[in-house]
Structure formats: structure tokens, C-alpha cells
């Protein structure tokens, strides 16, 4: 009996150490780390209510946008819609984290409404990340990268994928991945920390890259706790990425981050330093001055995921080459935060001048309740914005009508 109680308590404490993006599934294979002792926990669980999928309602009328903008549903019943990528032919590919599915979405008649949703794969291991190159769809599972060749001619029967790379760690804690091809033609793949806060091997808390065929995998950025979104500046090609701050330091500490990496081999602080100026309560063996400070600190626990520069031509000029961030929303905070699309405005030195909401309304601050959680952002050829929502199971389209 005593042993059962101890085991249950241990499981509870383990599940408490998790990302702001969502609570992780238990790890089958724990990775040895230098020190995994958890500091005193300051905070509470306050995750979105568990509502049956069939009872979740899309409440577009509650969304608040700047004047002249319109939001509508592009695709519905896309269960657990997460990261997105758009092919040059207009096929939208969508990964999932909890469902294990990968989707392809087609708008055949150009009316900005999905006509067909294909399920390309199911039963995969957290296939969150998707990327498209040279007619092939790349999909990231926890420990490997898959490739579906000539995919747009095989939407009904994709067949078995090619395994491009299968040497990533198998831990599911922060194991789901966002992937994208960079300006150098290489595939960028993050590897999250296998814990809330700990020291671990070099491959963890990093961003890696490889050739499209899986060769020459290397770590290019360090000290990144859990990025689930990155992009490159349209002009100077600097890498920008979101990073989820650690949990259990209280309601307002530490900030989640948007970071900028103008070169390879930078270190962004984890696990030693948070938000550029706050030593970790336990792992403060190096000063914050050793690391690259965030380009912008966001709210604590807001869980920033997708990030994109606006490169279209239909939004007003003030949005051109500015940054949009999808804040998935908190769970480790007494009052919820995030649950919005944010806008980061840059000056002529590519420094962040302002950080403010662009779309809000997925959360009701008075009731402390939510009905949706934005995940990723993708741009359509007409300059409109697509937003995935893994809670409401839809993809929105945001357009400017003046």
C-alpha cells in the first residue's frame, strides 16, 4: 500500500514539470541528466477545461481584431490542428500532437473555404511538424523525420513514407517538433529539454539542422528550452524563434521569449538563466551575461508557438515585415494568460519596438475560461492569414477588407 502511494506521488510530481504549450505525456525512456531535483514549486494548475470535442463551440463573434480585418473559418473538424505548411500549389498540410494524424486540406474552387480534408497518416508519434520541399512532405515525429514523396498526386493513397532520419531522442517530454526549411535549403529541427528544468546532453534544448536527405545533422543553437515555431527575416535571413519559459516559478515568472539568432552557435540561457536577466533558482552556475538575451520578453506562461513575418501585400503597410506570434495560452498560472495572436513591431534596426495583441477573444478574462487555442500561422498567396487551433479543431482565415 505504501509503495503504491509513493508511486502515485512520484507520477504526480513528474507530470507537474511541463511546458506552457501543453502538459506532456509520460516518458517511456527517461534520459540521465546532471541534476533533476525540482526547486520549490510556486504556482497552480489552471489548464483549459476538458470539454468533449463534440461540445466545443467556435465563437467567432468573440474575436476582437483591428478595424478593417475579418475572421472566418477556413476549415472545420480538423482535430488537434497544429503546425501548418502550404505547398506552392495551394495544398495546406497540417500536423497534430495528440491525434497522431497528418492532414492535407484543399480549397478547390478558391472561395477561401476548405472543400476536402484528407487524412494522410494516422497513429504516428506526435507528428506535430510538417514542411514541404520539391514535391515532398516532411513530417516530424518525436525521434524521426519522415518524407512522403510526390504527395500531392497521392493524397488518397500516400503509401509508406521514407525514413529520412531516426536518431533523435525518444523522450516525449517536449518531444513534439516544429520543422521548417531555412534559406540555406536545410531542414531545421528543434529538440526540447526532456524536463521542466534540468541539465542534459547537448542534443537537448537545441535547434538542429540537416540536409534534406537526413545527412550532416548538427546542433546550431543552444539553450533553447522548447521552441515550437521559428522563421527567418525576409531580408537579412536572421533566425527568429519562440521559446516557452519554464514552469513553477510563480504566476509572473519567468517570461516566455521571442529570440533572434543572426549567427550559428549562440546560447540562449536555458537552464541557467531565464528572460535574459533572471538566474534559475537551482541551475544558476553561470551568469546571465554569458548568454544571448531575448529579442522580446512576452508574458509569463503565455506559451508562444507559431511565429511569422508578414510578407503579403493585402494587410496595411504598417504590418509589412512585422512579426506575428500565436500564444497558445497558459496552464501553470492562477489567472490565464495568452490565448491570442500578438504583433511585434520592429524598427529600422530590426529591434522590437512594441508588443501588443493583434487578435484576442479566445479567452474570457472575466470568467477565466477559454474556447480556443491558437497554435500556428501560415500565409495564403492572397496575403490572408491562416491560424490553426488545436482546441476548437479548426483553421481560421484572417483577411483585410479595409
C-alpha positions in Angstrom: 0.0 0.0 0.0 2.8 2.4 1.0 4.6 1.6 -2.2 1.5 2.4 -4.3 1.1 5.8 -2.6 4.8 6.6 -3.3 4.5 5.6 -6.9 1.4 7.8 -7.4 3.0 10.7 -5.7 6.1 10.4 -7.9 3.9 10.3 -11.0 2.1 13.4 -9.9 5.3 15.3 -9.3 6.7 14.2 -12.7 3.6 15.4 -14.6 4.0 18.8 -12.9 7.2 19.6 -14.7 5.9 20.5 -18.1 5.8 23.1 -20.8 3.4 26.0 -21.1 2.4 24.8 -24.6 0.6 21.8 -23.0 1.1 19.1 -20.4 3.4 16.3 -21.7 2.7 12.6 -21.8 4.8 10.4 -19.6 8.2 9.5 -20.9 8.9 5.8 -21.6 12.6 6.2 -21.5 14.0 8.8 -19.1 17.3 10.4 -20.1 20.0 10.7 -17.5 20.7 14.3 -16.6 23.2 16.1 -14.4 20.6 17.2 -11.8 16.8 16.8 -12.0 16.0 18.0 -8.4 13.0 20.3 -8.8 13.1 23.6 -6.9 10.2 24.6 -4.7 7.1 24.9 -6.9 5.4 28.2 -7.0 2.2 28.2 -8.9 -1.1 26.4 -9.6 -2.6 24.3 -12.3 -5.2 26.2 -14.2 -5.5 24.4 -17.6 -8.4 24.9 -20.0 -11.4 22.8 -19.1 -11.7 19.4 -20.6 -14.7 19.6 -22.9 -15.7 16.8 -25.2 -14.8 17.6 -28.8 -18.4 17.5 -30.0 -19.4 20.1 -27.4 -16.7 22.6 -28.3 -18.1 25.7 -30.0 -16.4 28.1 -32.4 -17.4 31.6 -31.2 -16.1 33.9 -33.9 -18.2 36.8 -32.7 -16.0 36.9 -29.6 -12.7 37.5 -31.5 -11.5 41.1 -31.5 -9.5 42.3 -34.5 -8.2 45.7 -35.6 -10.6 47.8 -37.7 -10.9 46.5 -41.3 -10.0 42.9 -40.6 -12.3 39.9 -40.9 -12.0 36.4 -39.4 -13.9 33.3 -40.7 -13.5 29.6 -40.6 -11.3 28.2 -43.4 -11.6 24.5 -42.4 -13.6 22.8 -39.6 -13.3 19.5 -37.9 -9.6 19.4 -38.3 -9.0 17.6 -35.0 -6.0 18.8 -33.0 -4.8 21.1 -35.8 -1.2 22.1 -35.1 1.7 23.1 -37.3 1.0 24.0 -40.9 2.8 24.3 -44.2 1.5 25.4 -47.6 2.7 23.9 -50.9 3.2 26.2 -54.0 0.1 24.6 -55.5 -2.0 25.6 -52.5 -2.3 22.3 -50.6 -2.3 23.0 -46.8 -0.6 20.3 -44.8 -1.4 20.1 -41.0 0.3 18.1 -38.3 -1.1 17.1 -34.9 0.3 16.4 -31.5 -2.3 14.3 -29.7 -4.2 12.6 -32.6 -1.2 11.2 -34.4 -2.7 12.3 -37.7 -1.4 14.3 -40.6 -3.9 16.1 -42.9 -4.0 17.7 -46.3 -6.6 20.4 -46.9 -7.7 21.5 -50.4 -9.7 24.6 -51.4 -10.7 23.5 -55.0 -12.9 26.4 -56.0 -10.9 29.3 -54.5 -13.7 30.5 -52.2 -11.5 30.5 -49.1 -13.3 27.5 -47.7 -11.8 24.0 -47.5 -13.6 21.6 -49.8 -11.7 18.4 -48.8 -9.7 17.3 -45.8 -7.6 14.2 -46.4 -6.0 12.1 -43.6 -2.6 11.3 -45.0 -1.4 9.3 -42.0 -2.6 8.2 -38.6 -1.1 6.5 -35.5 2.1 8.5 -35.7 4.1 9.5 -32.7 3.2 13.2 -32.1 3.6 14.3 -35.8 3.4 17.9 -34.9 5.9 19.3 -37.5 5.3 19.5 -41.3 7.4 21.0 -44.0 7.2 20.9 -47.8 10.0 20.8 -50.4 10.4 19.7 -54.0 7.0 17.9 -54.1 7.7 16.0 -50.9 6.0 16.4 -47.5 8.3 16.1 -44.4 6.8 15.1 -41.1 8.5 15.2 -37.7 7.7 12.5 -35.1 9.3 12.5 -31.7 12.5 10.7 -32.8 12.5 10.7 -36.5 11.8 12.6 -39.7 9.6 11.0 -42.4 9.2 12.0 -46.1 6.1 11.4 -48.3 7.3 11.8 -51.9 5.1 13.2 -54.8 2.5 13.7 -52.1 0.1 16.0 -54.0 -0.5 13.2 -56.6 -1.1 10.7 -53.8 -3.5 12.4 -51.4 -5.9 9.4 -51.5 -3.1 6.8 -51.0 0.1 8.4 -49.8 1.8 5.0 -49.3 4.6 4.3 -46.8 6.9 7.2 -46.1 10.7 7.3 -46.4 12.6 7.5 -43.1 14.9 10.5 -43.5 16.4 10.5 -40.0 15.7 8.4 -36.9 18.4 9.3 -34.4 16.6 12.0 -32.3 15.8 11.2 -28.6 12.7 9.2 -27.9 11.5 11.2 -24.8 8.0 12.6 -25.3 8.5 15.4 -22.8 8.9 18.4 -25.1 9.5 15.8 -27.8 7.0 17.1 -30.4 8.7 19.2 -33.0 8.2 22.1 -35.4 10.2 21.9 -38.6 10.9 24.2 -41.5 13.3 24.6 -44.3 15.7 27.6 -44.0 17.1 29.9 -46.6 20.1 27.6 -46.8 17.8 24.8 -48.1 18.4 22.7 -44.9 15.8 21.3 -42.6 15.7 22.9 -39.1 14.5 20.6 -36.3 14.4 21.6 -32.6 14.9 19.2 -29.7 13.2 20.3 -26.5 14.5 19.8 -23.0 13.5 16.4 -21.5 12.1 18.1 -18.4 10.8 21.3 -16.9 14.2 22.3 -15.7 17.4 20.2 -15.8 20.9 19.9 -17.3 21.1 17.4 -20.1 23.1 16.2 -23.1 24.0 18.7 -25.9 21.3 17.4 -28.2 18.6 18.6 -25.9 17.4 22.2 -25.5 18.7 22.9 -29.0 17.9 23.7 -32.6 19.4 21.3 -35.1 19.6 21.2 -38.9 20.3 18.6 -41.6 20.4 18.2 -45.4 17.0 17.3 -47.0 18.3 13.6 -47.2 19.0 13.5 -43.5 22.7 13.8 -43.7 25.1 16.0 -41.7 22.7 16.7 -38.8 24.3 19.3 -36.4 23.3 21.4 -33.5 23.2 25.1 -34.5 21.6 26.9 -31.5 21.8 26.0 -27.8 20.0 26.8 -24.5 16.5 26.7 -26.1 14.1 25.1 -23.7 11.2 24.4 -26.1 10.7 26.2 -29.3 7.6 25.2 -31.4 7.9 27.9 -34.0 10.6 29.7 -35.9 11.1 31.7 -39.1 13.6 33.9 -40.9 13.7 37.6 -41.6 12.7 38.2 -45.2 15.7 40.5 -45.9 18.7 39.6 -43.7 17.6 36.0 -43.1 18.2 36.1 -39.3 16.5 33.2 -37.5 13.7 34.2 -35.1 12.1 31.7 -32.8 9.7 31.4 -29.9 10.7 29.7 -26.6 8.4 28.5 -23.8 9.6 29.6 -20.4 9.9 27.2 -17.5 7.1 26.4 -15.1 6.7 26.6 -11.3 8.3 29.9 -10.6 5.0 31.7 -9.9 2.3 33.4 -11.9 4.6 36.1 -13.4 8.0 34.4 -13.7 9.7 33.8 -16.0 8.7 35.4 -19.3 8.3 33.4 -22.4 10.5 34.6 -25.2 11.0 35.6 -28.8 14.7 35.2 -29.7 16.8 36.3 -32.6 19.8 34.4 -33.9 21.8 36.2 -36.5 24.5 33.5 -36.5 25.0 29.9 -35.6 26.3 28.7 -32.3 24.6 31.0 -29.9 23.3 30.1 -26.4 20.0 31.5 -25.1 20.4 30.7 -21.4 18.5 27.5 -20.5 18.7 26.1 -17.9 20.9 28.7 -16.2 19.1 31.9 -17.0 15.6 33.0 -17.9 14.2 36.0 -19.7 17.8 37.4 -20.1 18.1 38.6 -16.5 16.9 36.0 -14.1 19.1 33.2 -12.8 17.4 29.9 -12.3 16.7 29.1 -8.6 18.8 25.9 -8.9 20.9 26.0 -12.0 22.4 29.5 -11.7 26.0 28.3 -12.1 26.7 30.7 -15.0 25.8 34.4 -15.1 23.1 35.7 -17.4 25.8 37.8 -19.2 27.1 34.6 -20.7 24.1 34.2 -22.9 22.1 36.0 -25.6 19.2 37.9 -24.2 15.7 37.6 -25.8 14.7 40.0 -28.6 11.4 40.4 -26.7 10.1 39.0 -23.4 6.5 38.1 -23.6 4.1 37.4 -20.8 4.8 34.6 -18.3 3.3 31.2 -19.3 1.6 32.6 -22.5 3.2 29.6 -24.5 4.3 31.2 -27.8 4.3 28.7 -30.6 3.9 29.8 -34.2 5.8 32.9 -35.4 5.8 34.5 -38.9 6.9 37.7 -40.6 4.2 39.3 -42.8 5.3 39.2 -46.4 2.0 39.6 -48.2 0.5 42.7 -49.8 -3.0 43.0 -48.6 -2.6 44.0 -45.0 -1.9 47.7 -44.4 1.7 48.8 -44.9 2.3 49.1 -41.1 2.3 45.3 -40.9 4.8 44.7 -43.7 7.8 42.6 -42.4 6.4 42.7 -38.8 6.2 39.6 -36.6 3.0 37.8 -35.6 3.1 35.2 -32.8 0.5 32.7 -31.8 0.2 32.5 -28.0 -1.3 29.1 -27.2 -2.1 30.0 -23.6 -1.2 29.2 -20.0 -2.0 26.3 -17.7 0.5 27.0 -14.9 -1.0 30.3 -13.7 -3.8 31.2 -11.3 -5.3 33.6 -13.9 -5.0 32.5 -17.5 -2.8 34.4 -19.9 -2.0 34.3 -23.6 -4.7 32.8 -26.0 -4.1 35.4 -28.6 -2.2 36.4 -31.8 0.3 39.1 -30.9 2.1 41.6 -33.0 5.8 42.6 -32.5 6.7 45.7 -34.4 10.3 46.2 -35.5 12.2 49.4 -36.1 14.7 50.1 -38.9 17.4 48.2 -36.8 15.2 45.1 -36.6 14.8 45.6 -32.9 11.4 45.1 -31.3 9.7 48.4 -30.6 6.3 47.2 -29.4 4.5 44.1 -28.3 0.7 44.1 -28.3 -2.4 42.0 -29.1 -3.5 41.7 -32.7 -6.3 39.2 -32.2 -7.8 38.3 -28.8 -11.1 36.8 -27.6 -10.3 33.1 -27.3 -10.1 33.8 -23.6 -12.7 35.4 -21.4 -10.7 37.2 -18.6 -13.8 37.8 -16.5 -14.8 34.1 -16.4 -11.1 32.9 -16.7 -12.3 30.5 -19.4 -11.3 29.7 -23.0 -12.9 28.3 -26.1 -9.9 28.1 -28.4 -6.1 28.0 -28.5 -4.1 29.4 -31.5 -1.1 27.3 -32.5 0.4 28.2 -35.8 0.3 30.9 -38.5 0.6 30.4 -42.3 0.2 32.9 -45.2 -2.0 32.3 -48.2 -1.0 33.6 -51.7 -3.6 36.4 -51.4 -1.9 37.7 -48.3 -4.5 36.4 -45.8 -3.5 34.7 -42.6 -4.4 31.2 -41.6 -4.4 30.2 -37.9 -4.7 26.7 -36.6 -6.5 25.9 -33.3 -5.9 22.6 -31.6 -8.7 23.1 -29.1 -11.5 24.3 -31.3 -10.3 21.9 -34.0 -10.5 24.5 -36.8 -8.4 26.7 -39.0 -9.3 30.3 -39.3 -8.7 32.7 -42.2 -8.0 36.4 -41.4 -8.3 38.9 -44.2 -8.2 42.7 -44.6 -11.1 44.3 -46.2 -10.3 47.9 -45.5 
